[in-house]
C-alpha cells in the first residue's frame, strides 16, 4: 500500500541510462484504487502483470499514465511512486452517462462481443457510439495537454481506438503505438459494425499497431484494404494511409513468469497447496480459471466434463473439476444470464454424479488473491481452459509458470491466441464435447515422462517470451522500426 504524496516527477531515463523522451500510457482503467481513511488517502494496486509492467516502464522512463479512475469522480493527479516520484497519473473525468454509454454500452455490449465473433451478444446504439467518440476525444485532449514533443504514447486496447487519429490531428509528429488486447475479427465479420470505417481510421492514426497474434494482424490489414481502400503490404504488415506508413505486427503478450514460479515455491503457497489437496481428498484435480464471461467457454467446459463422466465411469470418485469463476460485468444482462445458466448446469452435474461424499465439481464464484490462485495452479493435475475465442489467455501461461515440477497437463482451446505458441498443450475444439472428454482422458492417462517433456517445453517458452520481452520488443519497434528476433513457438 502506498501513501499519496504531491511531489513533482521529472524522470526521463531510458533503458540505456541516457536522457530520452518520456512514455505516456493510456488505458481505460487505472491500475490503482484510491481509498480514503481517516482524512488520508492511500492507493492499492488493482491489476497484476500488464499493469505492473507499465508501472515499471514509467518509473524507468518518466511520463504519465492517463486512465479512468473507475469511479464517478476524477481524483487529482498523483505523483508516483511516492518515495521517489518518477511519473504522473492523471484521471480524465467520466460522467455517469459516459460510464453507462461508453463503457457498459459501446465497449462491453458492442465492441467486446464484436471482437470475439459473437454477434448474438452485439448491441449497437448510435448514442453509445457518439458517447464513445466523446470519451476518446477527452482522452486525446488530456494526452495533448500532458505530452511534450520528445515523448511517445502507448495506447491500450479497444476502449480508446479513436485516440490515435484524434491525437495526430493536434500532434502530427508525436510517435504513438496502439496495442489491441483482444482478438480482431476477419473482414467479412467486422463489416457488421455500423461504424467500421471510422474505427479503422481512428486506429490508423498510430505509427505501430500491435496484436497478440499474426492472424489478428492479418485480419486488421485486410480490413484496411477492403473497407478503407488503403494500399497494404500483407507480407510485411504495412498499411499506407494519408501519406504515412503504419506498421502492423503480432506481439504475443507474455507474463511475469519468474514472479509466478517464485511464488509457487514459497512456504505460504506450498502450505496452501497441501490444504487444497487435503480438502479434495485422494482425487485428481482438473482446474478451470476464468472471468465469468460468455467468451470463456465455461458452459461448454462443464458439459465436456459431464460427457467425460458419462463415458468413463471408472473415474467417478477419482476426478474433480474445480471451476474458479471471477465475477465480471455484473451490471450487464448477458453476464447475469450466464451466471444463472452456469449455476443451473453445475447443479445438474453435481446432482447427477455425486456419490458417497465425492462431488464432481467444486464451483468457486469469487475473486482470489495472487497467492491463493497460484496455489490452485500448483495443485492442479490438469488445467482445462476452453475459451470460445480469446485474445491470448494468460491463465494458461500462469498455470505453466506455476508448474515447477513439470507434473501438470494443459488442455487449451485451439481458439485461444496462446494456442499459436503453446503447441505442447493438448489443443481442443471447445464446441466439441466428445473432444473435451477425449482430451481429459488423454491427460489423465499420460505417462509421467510425456507430462514432464510437454510441460518443460511450455515452461521454457513462457519464460523466454515473458512480459518484459513483450514490452521491450513493442517499444523497440515503435522507436526504431525494427522487429526483435522472436517468433512464436521458437525457444
TIVO-630353 format. One record per residue (C-alpha): x, y, z. Coordinates in Angstrom, 1 decimal. Example, Ala and Ser with C-alpha at 12.3 -4.5 7.8 and 13.67 -1.06 7.14 Angstrom:
2
<px = 12.3&py = -4.5&pz = 7.8>;
<px = 13.7&py = -1.1&pz = 7.1>;
***
This chain:
491
<px = 0.0&py = 0.0&pz = 0.0>;
<px = 1.4&py = 3.4&pz = -1.0>;
<px = 0.6&py = 6.8&pz = 0.6>;
<px = -0.1&py = 9.6&pz = -1.9>;
<px = 2.3&py = 12.5&pz = -2.0>;
<px = 2.1&py = 15.7&pz = -4.1>;
<px = 5.7&py = 15.8&pz = -5.3>;
<px = 6.6&py = 16.5&pz = -8.9>;
<px = 8.0&py = 14.0&pz = -11.3>;
<px = 10.8&py = 14.8&pz = -13.8>;
<px = 12.5&py = 11.4&pz = -14.5>;
<px = 13.4&py = 10.8&pz = -18.2>;
<px = 15.8&py = 7.9&pz = -18.0>;
<px = 15.5&py = 5.2&pz = -20.7>;
<px = 16.7&py = 1.6&pz = -20.5>;
<px = 20.2&py = 2.6&pz = -21.6>;
<px = 20.5&py = 5.2&pz = -18.9>;
<px = 20.5&py = 8.1&pz = -21.3>;
<px = 18.2&py = 11.1&pz = -21.3>;
<px = 15.2&py = 10.4&pz = -23.6>;
<px = 11.6&py = 11.3&pz = -24.1>;
<px = 9.0&py = 10.1&pz = -21.6>;
<px = 6.4&py = 7.5&pz = -22.1>;
<px = 2.7&py = 8.3&pz = -21.9>;
<px = 0.5&py = 5.2&pz = -21.3>;
<px = -3.3&py = 5.4&pz = -22.0>;
<px = -5.8&py = 2.8&pz = -20.7>;
<px = -9.4&py = 2.6&pz = -19.9>;
<px = -8.9&py = 1.8&pz = -16.3>;
<px = -6.1&py = 2.9&pz = -13.9>;
<px = -4.0&py = 0.2&pz = -12.2>;
<px = -4.8&py = 1.5&pz = -8.7>;
<px = -7.7&py = 2.0&pz = -6.4>;
<px = -7.8&py = 5.1&pz = -4.1>;
<px = -9.1&py = 4.6&pz = -0.6>;
<px = -9.9&py = 7.3&pz = 1.9>;
<px = -9.3&py = 6.5&pz = 5.6>;
<px = -9.3&py = 9.0&pz = 8.5>;
<px = -8.8&py = 12.0&pz = 6.4>;
<px = -5.9&py = 10.5&pz = 4.5>;
<px = -5.8&py = 8.8&pz = 1.1>;
<px = -3.9&py = 5.7&pz = 0.2>;
<px = -3.6&py = 3.7&pz = -3.0>;
<px = -3.7&py = 0.0&pz = -3.7>;
<px = -2.8&py = -1.8&pz = -7.0>;
<px = -5.8&py = -3.3&pz = -8.8>;
<px = -4.0&py = -5.2&pz = -11.6>;
<px = -1.3&py = -7.7&pz = -11.9>;
<px = 1.2&py = -8.4&pz = -14.7>;
<px = 0.5&py = -6.0&pz = -17.5>;
<px = -0.3&py = -3.1&pz = -15.2>;
<px = 2.7&py = -3.7&pz = -13.1>;
<px = 4.9&py = -3.8&pz = -16.2>;
<px = 3.7&py = -0.3&pz = -17.3>;
<px = 4.3&py = 1.0&pz = -13.8>;
<px = 7.9&py = -0.2&pz = -14.0>;
<px = 8.3&py = 1.3&pz = -17.5>;
<px = 7.0&py = 4.7&pz = -16.3>;
<px = 9.3&py = 4.6&pz = -13.3>;
<px = 12.2&py = 3.9&pz = -15.7>;
<px = 11.3&py = 6.4&pz = -18.5>;
<px = 9.3&py = 9.0&pz = -16.6>;
<px = 6.0&py = 10.1&pz = -18.1>;
<px = 2.2&py = 10.0&pz = -17.5>;
<px = -0.4&py = 7.3&pz = -17.1>;
<px = -3.8&py = 8.5&pz = -18.3>;
<px = -6.8&py = 6.4&pz = -17.3>;
<px = -10.3&py = 6.4&pz = -15.9>;
<px = -10.2&py = 6.1&pz = -12.1>;
<px = -13.1&py = 3.6&pz = -12.1>;
<px = -15.3&py = 5.9&pz = -10.1>;
<px = -17.8&py = 8.7&pz = -10.8>;
<px = -15.3&py = 11.3&pz = -9.6>;
<px = -11.9&py = 12.2&pz = -11.0>;
<px = -9.2&py = 12.4&pz = -8.3>;
<px = -6.5&py = 14.9&pz = -8.5>;
<px = -3.4&py = 13.8&pz = -10.4>;
<px = -0.9&py = 11.7&pz = -8.5>;
<px = 2.8&py = 11.6&pz = -8.4>;
<px = 4.2&py = 8.1&pz = -8.4>;
<px = 5.9&py = 6.3&pz = -6.8>;
<px = 5.5&py = 8.3&pz = -3.6>;
<px = 9.0&py = 7.8&pz = -2.2>;
<px = 10.8&py = 8.9&pz = -5.4>;
<px = 8.3&py = 10.3&pz = -7.9>;
<px = 9.1&py = 9.5&pz = -11.5>;
<px = 5.8&py = 9.9&pz = -13.3>;
<px = 2.3&py = 11.2&pz = -13.0>;
<px = -1.1&py = 9.5&pz = -13.0>;
<px = -3.9&py = 11.6&pz = -14.5>;
<px = -7.6&py = 10.7&pz = -14.4>;
<px = -9.9&py = 12.1&pz = -17.2>;
<px = -13.4&py = 12.8&pz = -15.6>;
<px = -16.1&py = 10.5&pz = -16.8>;
<px = -19.7&py = 11.2&pz = -16.1>;
<px = -22.4&py = 8.7&pz = -15.2>;
<px = -23.6&py = 8.9&pz = -18.8>;
<px = -20.1&py = 8.2&pz = -20.0>;
<px = -19.8&py = 5.1&pz = -17.8>;
<px = -23.2&py = 3.9&pz = -19.0>;
<px = -22.9&py = 4.6&pz = -22.7>;
<px = -19.2&py = 4.5&pz = -23.4>;
<px = -18.1&py = 1.7&pz = -21.0>;
<px = -21.1&py = -0.6&pz = -20.4>;
<px = -22.7&py = 0.3&pz = -23.8>;
<px = -20.2&py = 0.6&pz = -26.6>;
<px = -17.2&py = -1.2&pz = -25.0>;
<px = -18.9&py = -4.1&pz = -23.2>;
<px = -22.1&py = -4.6&pz = -25.3>;
<px = -20.7&py = -3.6&pz = -28.7>;
<px = -17.0&py = -3.9&pz = -29.3>;
<px = -16.3&py = -6.8&pz = -26.9>;
<px = -18.7&py = -9.3&pz = -28.5>;
<px = -17.8&py = -8.0&pz = -32.0>;
<px = -14.1&py = -8.7&pz = -31.5>;
<px = -14.9&py = -12.2&pz = -30.1>;
<px = -17.1&py = -13.2&pz = -33.1>;
<px = -20.4&py = -13.3&pz = -31.0>;
<px = -23.0&py = -11.4&pz = -33.0>;
<px = -25.8&py = -12.7&pz = -30.8>;
<px = -24.3&py = -10.5&pz = -27.9>;
<px = -23.7&py = -7.4&pz = -30.0>;
<px = -25.8&py = -4.4&pz = -29.2>;
<px = -25.1&py = -1.3&pz = -31.4>;
<px = -26.7&py = 2.0&pz = -30.4>;
<px = -25.9&py = 5.4&pz = -32.0>;
<px = -26.0&py = 7.2&pz = -28.7>;
<px = -23.4&py = 4.7&pz = -27.4>;
<px = -21.1&py = 5.3&pz = -30.4>;
<px = -21.4&py = 9.1&pz = -30.0>;
<px = -20.5&py = 8.9&pz = -26.4>;
<px = -17.6&py = 6.6&pz = -27.2>;
<px = -16.3&py = 9.2&pz = -29.6>;
<px = -16.7&py = 11.9&pz = -26.9>;
<px = -14.7&py = 9.9&pz = -24.4>;
<px = -12.0&py = 9.2&pz = -26.9>;
<px = -11.8&py = 12.9&pz = -27.7>;
<px = -11.4&py = 13.6&pz = -23.9>;
<px = -8.5&py = 11.2&pz = -23.6>;
<px = -6.9&py = 12.7&pz = -26.7>;
<px = -7.3&py = 16.2&pz = -25.3>;
<px = -5.8&py = 15.2&pz = -21.9>;
<px = -2.9&py = 13.5&pz = -23.7>;
<px = -2.2&py = 16.5&pz = -25.8>;
<px = -2.1&py = 18.7&pz = -22.7>;
<px = 0.5&py = 16.5&pz = -21.0>;
<px = 2.7&py = 15.5&pz = -23.9>;
<px = 6.0&py = 17.1&pz = -25.0>;
<px = 7.4&py = 16.8&pz = -28.4>;
<px = 10.1&py = 14.3&pz = -27.3>;
<px = 7.6&py = 11.9&pz = -25.7>;
<px = 5.9&py = 8.8&pz = -27.2>;
<px = 2.4&py = 7.4&pz = -26.5>;
<px = 1.4&py = 3.8&pz = -25.9>;
<px = -2.4&py = 3.4&pz = -26.1>;
<px = -4.0&py = 0.3&pz = -24.8>;
<px = -6.9&py = -1.7&pz = -26.2>;
<px = -10.3&py = -1.2&pz = -28.0>;
<px = -11.7&py = 1.3&pz = -25.4>;
<px = -9.5&py = 4.0&pz = -27.0>;
<px = -9.4&py = 3.0&pz = -30.6>;
<px = -10.1&py = 6.5&pz = -31.9>;
<px = -7.4&py = 8.3&pz = -29.8>;
<px = -4.5&py = 7.7&pz = -32.3>;
<px = -6.1&py = 9.7&pz = -35.1>;
<px = -7.6&py = 12.3&pz = -32.8>;
<px = -4.2&py = 12.9&pz = -31.2>;
<px = -2.5&py = 13.1&pz = -34.5>;
<px = -4.6&py = 16.0&pz = -35.6>;
<px = -3.1&py = 18.1&pz = -32.9>;
<px = 0.4&py = 16.4&pz = -32.6>;
<px = 1.2&py = 15.0&pz = -36.0>;
<px = 4.9&py = 14.2&pz = -35.1>;
<px = 4.2&py = 12.6&pz = -31.7>;
<px = 5.1&py = 8.9&pz = -32.0>;
<px = 2.2&py = 6.6&pz = -30.9>;
<px = 1.6&py = 2.9&pz = -30.7>;
<px = -1.7&py = 1.0&pz = -30.1>;
<px = -1.8&py = -2.5&pz = -28.6>;
<px = -5.0&py = -4.4&pz = -29.1>;
<px = -5.5&py = -6.8&pz = -26.2>;
<px = -8.4&py = -8.8&pz = -27.7>;
<px = -8.9&py = -10.7&pz = -31.0>;
<px = -9.5&py = -8.8&pz = -34.2>;
<px = -12.2&py = -10.4&pz = -36.4>;
<px = -12.0&py = -11.3&pz = -40.1>;
<px = -13.1&py = -8.6&pz = -42.5>;
<px = -16.3&py = -10.3&pz = -43.5>;
<px = -17.4&py = -10.4&pz = -39.9>;
<px = -16.1&py = -6.9&pz = -39.0>;
<px = -18.4&py = -5.4&pz = -41.6>;
<px = -21.4&py = -5.9&pz = -39.3>;
<px = -20.1&py = -3.0&pz = -37.2>;
<px = -22.0&py = 0.2&pz = -38.3>;
<px = -19.0&py = 2.5&pz = -37.8>;
<px = -16.4&py = 0.1&pz = -39.2>;
<px = -14.5&py = 2.6&pz = -41.3>;
<px = -14.4&py = 5.3&pz = -38.5>;
<px = -12.9&py = 2.8&pz = -36.1>;
<px = -10.3&py = 1.7&pz = -38.6>;
<px = -9.4&py = 5.3&pz = -39.4>;
<px = -9.1&py = 6.0&pz = -35.7>;
<px = -6.6&py = 3.2&pz = -35.2>;
<px = -4.6&py = 4.1&pz = -38.3>;
<px = -3.5&py = 7.3&pz = -36.6>;
<px = -0.9&py = 5.2&pz = -34.7>;
<px = 2.5&py = 4.6&pz = -36.1>;
<px = 2.5&py = 1.0&pz = -34.8>;
<px = -0.5&py = -1.3&pz = -34.1>;
<px = 0.2&py = -4.5&pz = -32.2>;
<px = -1.9&py = -7.6&pz = -31.8>;
<px = -1.4&py = -10.8&pz = -29.9>;
<px = -1.1&py = -13.0&pz = -33.0>;
<px = -0.1&py = -12.7&pz = -36.6>;
<px = -3.6&py = -13.9&pz = -37.6>;
<px = -5.3&py = -10.9&pz = -35.9>;
<px = -2.8&py = -8.5&pz = -37.5>;
<px = -3.6&py = -10.1&pz = -40.9>;
<px = -7.3&py = -9.6&pz = -40.3>;
<px = -6.8&py = -5.9&pz = -39.5>;
<px = -4.7&py = -5.3&pz = -42.6>;
<px = -7.3&py = -7.0&pz = -44.7>;
<px = -10.0&py = -4.7&pz = -43.2>;
<px = -7.9&py = -1.6&pz = -44.1>;
<px = -7.5&py = -2.8&pz = -47.7>;
<px = -11.1&py = -3.8&pz = -48.3>;
<px = -13.1&py = -1.3&pz = -46.1>;
<px = -10.8&py = 1.8&pz = -46.2>;
<px = -9.3&py = 1.2&pz = -49.7>;
<px = -5.8&py = 1.5&pz = -48.2>;
<px = -2.7&py = 0.3&pz = -50.0>;
<px = -1.2&py = -2.6&pz = -48.0>;
<px = 1.7&py = -4.9&pz = -48.0>;
<px = 0.3&py = -8.0&pz = -46.4>;
<px = 3.5&py = -9.9&pz = -46.2>;
<px = 5.4&py = -7.0&pz = -44.4>;
<px = 2.4&py = -5.9&pz = -42.3>;
<px = 2.3&py = -2.3&pz = -43.7>;
<px = -0.6&py = 0.0&pz = -44.4>;
<px = -0.2&py = 3.1&pz = -46.4>;
<px = -2.6&py = 5.7&pz = -45.1>;
<px = -2.9&py = 9.5&pz = -45.6>;
<px = 0.8&py = 9.8&pz = -46.7>;
<px = 2.1&py = 7.7&pz = -43.8>;
<px = 3.1&py = 4.0&pz = -43.4>;
<px = 1.6&py = 2.3&pz = -40.4>;
<px = 3.3&py = -0.9&pz = -39.2>;
<px = 1.1&py = -3.8&pz = -38.0>;
<px = 2.6&py = -6.7&pz = -36.1>;
<px = 1.9&py = -9.6&pz = -33.8>;
<px = 3.4&py = -9.2&pz = -30.3>;
<px = 2.4&py = -12.3&pz = -28.2>;
<px = 1.8&py = -11.0&pz = -24.7>;
<px = 3.8&py = -12.6&pz = -22.0>;
<px = 3.5&py = -12.8&pz = -18.2>;
<px = 6.0&py = -12.1&pz = -15.4>;
<px = 6.9&py = -15.8&pz = -15.4>;
<px = 9.6&py = -15.6&pz = -12.7>;
<px = 7.0&py = -14.0&pz = -10.3>;
<px = 4.7&py = -16.9&pz = -10.6>;
<px = 7.4&py = -19.5&pz = -10.4>;
<px = 8.9&py = -18.0&pz = -7.3>;
<px = 5.5&py = -17.6&pz = -5.6>;
<px = 4.6&py = -21.2&pz = -6.3>;
<px = 7.7&py = -22.3&pz = -4.3>;
<px = 7.0&py = -20.0&pz = -1.3>;
<px = 6.3&py = -21.6&pz = 2.0>;
<px = 2.9&py = -19.9&pz = 2.2>;
<px = 1.7&py = -21.1&pz = -1.2>;
<px = 3.1&py = -24.7&pz = -0.6>;
<px = 1.1&py = -24.8&pz = 2.7>;
<px = -2.0&py = -23.7&pz = 0.9>;
<px = -1.4&py = -26.4&pz = -1.8>;
<px = -1.4&py = -29.1&pz = 0.9>;
<px = -4.7&py = -27.8&pz = 2.3>;
<px = -6.3&py = -27.7&pz = -1.1>;
<px = -5.3&py = -31.3&pz = -1.8>;
<px = -6.4&py = -32.5&pz = 1.6>;
<px = -9.8&py = -30.8&pz = 1.2>;
<px = -10.4&py = -32.6&pz = -2.1>;
<px = -9.3&py = -36.0&pz = -0.8>;
<px = -7.4&py = -38.5&pz = -2.9>;
<px = -8.8&py = -37.3&pz = -6.2>;
<px = -7.2&py = -35.8&pz = -9.3>;
<px = -7.8&py = -32.1&pz = -9.7>;
<px = -8.9&py = -30.6&pz = -13.1>;
<px = -8.8&py = -26.8&pz = -12.8>;
<px = -10.7&py = -24.1&pz = -14.7>;
<px = -10.0&py = -20.4&pz = -14.0>;
<px = -11.8&py = -17.6&pz = -15.8>;
<px = -13.6&py = -14.3&pz = -15.5>;
<px = -17.3&py = -15.2&pz = -15.7>;
<px = -17.6&py = -14.2&pz = -19.4>;
<px = -19.5&py = -15.8&pz = -22.2>;
<px = -16.3&py = -15.8&pz = -24.4>;
<px = -14.5&py = -18.2&pz = -22.0>;
<px = -16.5&py = -21.3&pz = -22.8>;
<px = -17.3&py = -22.2&pz = -19.2>;
<px = -20.6&py = -23.8&pz = -20.0>;
<px = -19.0&py = -25.9&pz = -22.8>;
<px = -16.3&py = -26.9&pz = -20.4>;
<px = -18.7&py = -28.2&pz = -17.8>;
<px = -20.7&py = -30.0&pz = -20.4>;
<px = -17.5&py = -31.6&pz = -21.7>;
<px = -16.6&py = -32.7&pz = -18.2>;
<px = -20.1&py = -34.1&pz = -17.9>;
<px = -19.5&py = -36.1&pz = -21.1>;
<px = -16.2&py = -37.3&pz = -19.7>;
<px = -18.0&py = -38.7&pz = -16.6>;
<px = -20.6&py = -40.3&pz = -18.8>;
<px = -18.0&py = -42.1&pz = -20.9>;
<px = -15.6&py = -43.0&pz = -18.1>;
<px = -17.5&py = -44.3&pz = -15.0>;
<px = -14.2&py = -45.7&pz = -13.7>;
<px = -13.1&py = -42.1&pz = -13.0>;
<px = -16.1&py = -41.4&pz = -10.7>;
<px = -14.9&py = -40.6&pz = -7.2>;
<px = -11.4&py = -40.1&pz = -8.6>;
<px = -11.6&py = -36.8&pz = -10.5>;
<px = -13.0&py = -33.4&pz = -9.5>;
<px = -13.3&py = -30.3&pz = -11.6>;
<px = -12.5&py = -27.1&pz = -9.6>;
<px = -14.0&py = -24.2&pz = -11.5>;
<px = -13.0&py = -20.7&pz = -10.3>;
<px = -15.3&py = -18.1&pz = -11.9>;
<px = -14.3&py = -14.5&pz = -11.1>;
<px = -17.3&py = -12.1&pz = -11.1>;
<px = -17.3&py = -9.8&pz = -14.1>;
<px = -19.5&py = -7.0&pz = -15.5>;
<px = -22.4&py = -8.0&pz = -13.3>;
<px = -24.4&py = -5.0&pz = -14.4>;
<px = -24.6&py = -6.3&pz = -18.0>;
<px = -27.7&py = -8.5&pz = -18.7>;
<px = -25.7&py = -11.0&pz = -20.8>;
<px = -23.4&py = -11.7&pz = -17.8>;
<px = -26.2&py = -12.1&pz = -15.3>;
<px = -27.9&py = -14.6&pz = -17.6>;
<px = -24.6&py = -16.5&pz = -17.9>;
<px = -24.3&py = -16.7&pz = -14.2>;
<px = -27.8&py = -18.3&pz = -13.9>;
<px = -27.1&py = -20.8&pz = -16.7>;
<px = -23.8&py = -21.9&pz = -15.0>;
<px = -25.4&py = -22.2&pz = -11.6>;
<px = -28.1&py = -24.5&pz = -13.1>;
<px = -25.6&py = -26.6&pz = -15.2>;
<px = -23.2&py = -27.2&pz = -12.2>;
<px = -26.2&py = -28.1&pz = -10.1>;
<px = -27.3&py = -30.6&pz = -12.7>;
<px = -23.9&py = -32.3&pz = -12.9>;
<px = -23.4&py = -32.4&pz = -9.2>;
<px = -26.8&py = -33.8&pz = -8.6>;
<px = -26.4&py = -36.4&pz = -11.3>;
<px = -22.9&py = -37.8&pz = -10.4>;
<px = -22.2&py = -37.1&pz = -6.7>;
<px = -21.7&py = -40.2&pz = -4.6>;
<px = -20.6&py = -41.2&pz = -1.1>;
<px = -19.1&py = -37.8&pz = -0.3>;
<px = -17.5&py = -37.3&pz = -3.7>;
<px = -18.6&py = -34.1&pz = -5.5>;
<px = -17.6&py = -34.0&pz = -9.2>;
<px = -17.5&py = -30.2&pz = -9.4>;
<px = -16.3&py = -27.6&pz = -6.9>;
<px = -17.6&py = -24.2&pz = -8.2>;
<px = -16.0&py = -21.2&pz = -6.7>;
<px = -17.6&py = -17.9&pz = -7.7>;
<px = -15.2&py = -15.4&pz = -6.2>;
<px = -12.1&py = -13.2&pz = -6.7>;
<px = -8.9&py = -14.8&pz = -5.4>;
<px = -5.7&py = -13.1&pz = -4.5>;
<px = -2.4&py = -13.9&pz = -6.3>;
<px = -1.1&py = -16.4&pz = -3.7>;
<px = -4.4&py = -18.3&pz = -3.5>;
<px = -4.7&py = -18.5&pz = -7.3>;
<px = -1.1&py = -19.7&pz = -7.7>;
<px = -1.7&py = -22.4&pz = -5.0>;
<px = -4.6&py = -23.8&pz = -7.1>;
<px = -2.4&py = -23.6&pz = -10.3>;
<px = 0.3&py = -25.6&pz = -8.5>;
<px = -2.1&py = -28.1&pz = -7.0>;
<px = -3.9&py = -28.9&pz = -10.3>;
<px = -3.1&py = -32.0&pz = -12.2>;
<px = -4.8&py = -30.7&pz = -15.3>;
<px = -5.8&py = -27.2&pz = -16.4>;
<px = -8.8&py = -27.2&pz = -18.7>;
<px = -9.2&py = -23.9&pz = -20.5>;
<px = -11.7&py = -23.8&pz = -23.2>;
<px = -12.4&py = -20.2&pz = -24.4>;
<px = -14.6&py = -19.9&pz = -27.4>;
<px = -12.5&py = -17.0&pz = -28.5>;
<px = -9.6&py = -15.4&pz = -26.6>;
<px = -7.1&py = -12.7&pz = -27.5>;
<px = -4.3&py = -14.6&pz = -25.7>;
<px = -5.4&py = -16.4&pz = -22.4>;
<px = -2.8&py = -15.5&pz = -19.8>;
<px = -4.3&py = -18.0&pz = -17.3>;
<px = -2.7&py = -20.8&pz = -19.5>;
<px = 0.7&py = -19.1&pz = -19.2>;
<px = 0.3&py = -18.5&pz = -15.4>;
<px = -0.6&py = -22.2&pz = -14.9>;
<px = 2.6&py = -23.2&pz = -16.8>;
<px = 4.8&py = -20.9&pz = -14.9>;
<px = 3.5&py = -22.2&pz = -11.6>;
<px = 4.2&py = -25.9&pz = -12.6>;
<px = 7.8&py = -26.1&pz = -11.4>;
<px = 7.6&py = -29.9&pz = -11.0>;
<px = 6.5&py = -30.4&pz = -14.7>;
<px = 3.7&py = -32.5&pz = -13.4>;
<px = 0.6&py = -30.8&pz = -14.9>;
<px = -1.1&py = -31.1&pz = -18.3>;
<px = -2.6&py = -28.1&pz = -20.1>;
<px = -5.7&py = -28.6&pz = -22.2>;
<px = -6.3&py = -25.4&pz = -24.2>;
<px = -8.9&py = -24.3&pz = -26.8>;
<px = -7.5&py = -24.0&pz = -30.3>;
<px = -9.3&py = -20.6&pz = -30.5>;
<px = -7.2&py = -19.0&pz = -27.8>;
<px = -4.4&py = -16.7&pz = -29.0>;
<px = -2.0&py = -18.6&pz = -26.8>;
<px = -2.6&py = -21.8&pz = -28.9>;
<px = -0.2&py = -20.4&pz = -31.6>;
<px = 2.7&py = -20.5&pz = -29.0>;
<px = 1.8&py = -23.3&pz = -26.7>;
<px = 2.0&py = -26.2&pz = -29.1>;
<px = 2.8&py = -28.8&pz = -26.4>;
<px = -0.6&py = -28.3&pz = -24.8>;
<px = -3.5&py = -30.6&pz = -25.8>;
<px = -5.4&py = -28.4&pz = -28.2>;
<px = -9.1&py = -28.9&pz = -28.3>;
<px = -12.2&py = -27.6&pz = -30.1>;
<px = -14.3&py = -26.2&pz = -27.2>;
<px = -17.5&py = -26.7&pz = -29.2>;
<px = -16.9&py = -30.5&pz = -29.3>;
<px = -18.0&py = -32.2&pz = -26.0>;
<px = -16.6&py = -35.5&pz = -27.1>;
<px = -13.2&py = -33.9&pz = -27.9>;
<px = -13.1&py = -32.3&pz = -24.5>;
<px = -13.9&py = -35.7&pz = -22.9>;
<px = -11.2&py = -37.4&pz = -25.0>;
<px = -8.6&py = -34.8&pz = -24.1>;
<px = -9.3&py = -35.2&pz = -20.4>;
<px = -8.9&py = -39.0&pz = -20.8>;
<px = -5.6&py = -38.4&pz = -22.7>;
<px = -4.3&py = -36.0&pz = -20.0>;
<px = -5.2&py = -38.4&pz = -17.1>;
<px = -3.6&py = -41.4&pz = -18.8>;
<px = -0.5&py = -39.6&pz = -20.0>;
<px = 2.8&py = -41.1&pz = -18.8>;
<px = 4.9&py = -39.1&pz = -16.3>;
<px = 7.7&py = -38.9&pz = -18.9>;
<px = 5.4&py = -37.3&pz = -21.6>;
<px = 3.9&py = -34.9&pz = -19.0>;
<px = 7.3&py = -33.7&pz = -18.0>;
<px = 8.5&py = -33.3&pz = -21.6>;
<px = 5.5&py = -31.3&pz = -22.6>;
<px = 5.4&py = -29.1&pz = -19.5>;
<px = 9.2&py = -28.4&pz = -19.6>;
<px = 9.0&py = -27.2&pz = -23.2>;
<px = 6.0&py = -25.0&pz = -22.3>;
<px = 7.8&py = -23.5&pz = -19.3>;
<px = 10.9&py = -22.6&pz = -21.4>;
<px = 8.7&py = -20.8&pz = -23.9>;
<px = 6.7&py = -18.9&pz = -21.3>;
<px = 9.9&py = -17.8&pz = -19.6>;
<px = 11.6&py = -16.7&pz = -22.8>;
<px = 8.7&py = -14.7&pz = -24.1>;
<px = 7.9&py = -13.0&pz = -20.8>;
<px = 6.2&py = -9.7&pz = -20.1>;
<px = 9.4&py = -7.8&pz = -20.1>;
<px = 10.3&py = -9.2&pz = -23.6>;
<px = 6.9&py = -8.2&pz = -24.9>;
<px = 7.1&py = -4.5&pz = -23.7>;
<px = 10.8&py = -4.2&pz = -24.8>;
<px = 10.0&py = -5.6&pz = -28.3>;
<px = 7.0&py = -3.3&pz = -28.8>;
<px = 8.8&py = -0.2&pz = -27.8>;
<px = 11.8&py = -1.2&pz = -29.8>;
<px = 9.7&py = -1.4&pz = -33.0>;
<px = 7.9&py = 1.9&pz = -32.1>;
<px = 11.2&py = 3.7&pz = -31.5>;
<px = 13.4&py = 2.2&pz = -34.2>;
<px = 11.1&py = 0.4&pz = -36.7>;
<px = 12.8&py = -3.0&pz = -36.2>;
<px = 11.3&py = -6.2&pz = -35.1>;
<px = 13.1&py = -8.1&pz = -32.4>;
<px = 14.2&py = -11.7&pz = -33.4>;
<px = 11.3&py = -13.5&pz = -31.7>;
<px = 8.9&py = -16.0&pz = -33.3>;
<px = 6.1&py = -17.8&pz = -31.5>;
<px = 7.0&py = -21.4&pz = -31.0>;
<px = 10.8&py = -20.9&pz = -31.1>;
<px = 12.7&py = -21.4&pz = -27.9>;
***
